[in-house]
Amino acid sequence: MNSCLLMRVTNLPHFFRFLIFVLLAWGCQPRVEPMGPHFLKDSITTDYVLKRQVDRAGQIKNLKSFTRTSFLGPKRKQSFRQSLLVQDSGSIRVDTYGLFGQAVGVLTHHEGRTTFFDPAKGRVYSGAEVESLMERMLGTQVDFHEHLRIFIGHIPRLEVLKVLGSRLNSDRTRYILQLTDILRGGRVTLQFSATTLLPLAMTRYLEGARAVYSVTWQEYAKVGKHDFPHLVTLTFPEKQETIRVKYKNPIINQGLPADTFQLPLPSSRS
């Protein structure tokens, strides 16, 4: 309970008595903490939670950031300093830098085509060559068609997910949704903060209990008006491989140069 000490004002002019009363009364009001908009509703539905994710995804048009990216697996453990540029959840450019800041590789995925430029060899790789190269260099591969959204805090294939059930976790801090992919089949588990409705974790399963991959979104902080996860982890349990991206000074919706996804050399083999 809030309590206030009222001072004696009987000897003051009426105006000052009134002014002091107003100021004291204002100071006695309980402090109201900011609340998420869903707290103002009598109840929320799973449709409401998912619509919030669709609306949020539509607000981020492009992203640029420096990152520290780690690739962890049975074969190798590596960490790289990179710059990341993303446009409309469909195009990405990743520049990788060496120990002294020199460019050691440029990877792009744009208009459905994946390419890699090796500055040391002056060569551009594309298609299946890039997948083979990533496997040799990093010990893993990324499906950009599905996984790209993950790295900007969005849920892949959200538009084709159908809710099967929902619940709160035991300490009532997370909403947990069970869904199915209406086109591909299989099961998806999503976890959202009960306070902010921001996505915290996701696991995609094939038929049965076999986990294909899992995601965690952590260290949310404001970037402009957007809540953005500054640590994203993508794990492939069966292969025991993990990709972890730590963002530094991300910038959202400030535009990207027109030639962002054009590689330094023509797309030809030497």
N, C-alpha and C positions, 0 to 999 in steps of 0.2 A: 504494500500500500504506500502511495506517495503521501508525504505530509509536507506542509509549508508553515513557516513561522511568519505570522501576521504581526506587523509592527504597529505601534500606536500612532494614529494620525489625527487625533481629535483637535489638535491645536493648529493644523494646517488648513489653508483655504480649501473650499470644497473642490475646486478644480484639481488641486494637487492630490487630495484624498482619492478622488476618482481615478486619476492617472496611476497612482501607486497601486490601487486595487486591481486595475486592469493588468498592469505589469506582473504583479504577484500571481494573479489568477492564471495568466498565460504560462508563467514559469512552473505552476503546479500541475500542468497537464502532463499525463504520462507520455513518454516518448513513443512514437509510432515508428517501428522499423519498416524499411522498404519490403514489399511483398511481391512475389510473382503474380501475374494477372490471374493465374488459375486458382489462387487462394481466395479470390473474390467470388468464385463460383460455388454453388451448393455442392456440386459434384462434377467430376470430369470423366470423360469416356475415353476409351482407347482411340476412337476416331479423332478426338480432340488432340491427344498426345501426338499421334502420327501427323496430323495436319500441321502442328507446330514444327515438326521436323521438315516437312515439305516447304513451308513458308521460310524457315531459316535457311534451307539450302538455296532457295531462290534469291536470297539477299547477297550471297557472295558470288560476284561475277569473276573476279580474278584475284590472285594472291601472288606475292613475291616475298621471299624470306631467305636468310641464311639458315643453314641447318647443320647439326652434327648427326650424321646417320650411321647407325651401327648395324652390321650384319653378323648374326650369331648363329652358329650351327655346329654339327659334329665335326665337319671338315676344317672350318676356320672361323676365326673371330676377327672382324675388321671394323674400323671406324674411319669415316671420311668427313672432311669439311666440304659442304656443298652449298650451292645456291639453287633454289627451287622456284619455278614460275609456273603457275597453273591458270588456265583460262576456261571458264564455263564447265568445269568438271569433266572436260573431254580432251583437253590438250595439256601437255606438261613438257617442261624442259628442265633437265637436271645437269648442272655443270659441277664437275668434281675437281677438287684442287689437291695438289701435292703438298708436301711438307713446307715448301717455300712459297706457296701461293700460286704455283704455275698450274695451268689447266692440264689435266691428264685425261679428260674425256667429257664429251657432251652427248647426253641422251635426250631424244625427243620422241614424243608420241603425239601425232597431230593428224587429224582427218583419217583416223584408222590405221596410220602407218607409223611403225616404230623404226627409228634409225639411231645409230651411234657413230660419232666421229672420234677417231683416235688421232690426236695431234702428233704423236710421235711418229706414226706411220703415214700421216697425211691421207688417211683412208676413211671412207664412209661405209658402214655396214648397215644392212637393212633386213627386215623380216626374220626368218628363222636363224640367220647368222647372229642377230642380236641376242636371241634367246640362248643360243649356244655360248655366246661370249659372256653373258651374264652368269650362266651356270659355272663357267670356268673361273671367272674373276671373283664372283661373289658367293658362289655356292648355292644360289637360289634364283628363282625367276618370279616376276610379277606379272599378273594379268591386268594390264592397264584398263581394259574394258570394265572390269569389276572393281579393282582395288584402288583406282585413282581417287574416287570419292572419299575413301577412308582417310586419306592424308590431308583433307581439308575439313575433317570433322563431320562428314556426311555418311549416311547409311546406304550402302550399295543395294541396288535393286528394290528400293523402298516401294516403288510404284507397283510392283507385282507381289507384294507381301500381303497375306490375309491373316487376320488375328484369329487364333484358336482359343486363347485364354489369357488371363492377366491376374496379377496378385501383387501385394506389397511384400517386401522382404521382412524378416523377423523384427528388425529394429525400425521398420517403417520409414526408411530413408531412401528406398529405391522402388520404383515401379518395374516389375518384370513382366514382359510380354512374350508369349509363345506364339509364333507365326509359322505359316507355310508359304513356300514360293509356288504360286499358282501355275507357273509355266514350267519350272524346272523340277518341282517336287522338293522333298527334303524339308528340314525344320530349321527355324532360326529363333534364337533367344536374344532379346534386346533388354538392356537395363538402362533406365533413365533416373536422373536425380529427382526425387519427390519434391525438392524445393524449387529447382530451376527448370525441370523437364529437359535438361541437356542430356544427350546420349553419353553413357559412361562405358558400356561394354556391349559386345556382340559376339555370338558364336553361331556359325553356320554348320549344320549337320547334313550328311547324306541320310538316306533311309536307315533308321536305326539310331545308334548312339555314336556313330563315327563322326568325329569333328573334322571338318575340312580346314577351317581357319577360325581364329578368334581375334578380336580387336579390343583394345582399351584406349579410351580418350581421357587424358589426365591434364592436370595443371591448367585449367581454364583461366583465362584472363581477358580483360577487355582489349580489343584492338579497334580503335574508333568506337563505334556503337555495337560491335559484334563480340559475342562471347566465343573465344577461339581456344581450342586445346593446344597447348604448347608442347605436349609430349604425346605422341601417337605410337602405339605398339601393335604390330601385325605379326601373329604367330601361326605357324603351320605345325600342329602337334605331331602328326604322323612322321613328318620329315625332321622334326626337332629343330626347326629353323625359325628365326625371329628377325624382323626388321624393326628397328626403333629409330624414330625421327624426333629430334629435339629442336624446336624452332627458336630462332633468335631474331628479335625485331621484325616480326612479320608485318607486312603492309597489305591492306585489303582494299580492293575497288579503287585503286589509283591509276589503273590502266597499265597496259604493257605495250612496248614498241611493236610496230607492225611486222618487223622481221624477227620477232622473238623465236619462232619455231623454224626459221631457216638456218640450216647448218653453215659453218664457215666455208665448206667446200661444196661443189656440186655433187649431187647424189650419184656418183659413178665410181666404179672400182678401178683401182690402178694395178 
